[in-house]
Amino acid sequence: MEKLWTTTEAAKFLGLDEAGVQQLVKDGKLTGYKLGGQFVRFQPDQIRALKSQGLPQGRPAAVAVAAPKARWRQKLQDAWYFYDFYLLSFALLAVIVMYLIAS
């Protein structure tokens, strides 16, 4: 999986400011992943597709580009990408607790 882009990287690539990228997320034209309560990561492929469809340099609210719907497999991969440490830690903790109960 390719490294996800920050808001700044996405803004530079699209030729917008960071507020413009956040407006695209609000309008549902771009999918952002929240970390710490803010949109900070974006999939590069989706940003490239958005730009190739002709994103105007003006206000992003006027753009009529629909964000592609993520399929369940992509959602599962994204969840694993962001939460793999927590899932593995939980599994290890569960194994340890089961071992202690069985002893």
PyMOL commands that set and color helices and strands:
alter all, ss='L'
color gray80, all
select helices_A, chain A and resi 7-14+18-26+44-52+60-62+72-102
alter helices_A, ss='H'
color red, helices_A
select strands_A, chain A and resi 32-35+38-42
alter strands_A, ss='S'
color yellow, strands_A
deselect
rebuild
show_as cartoon
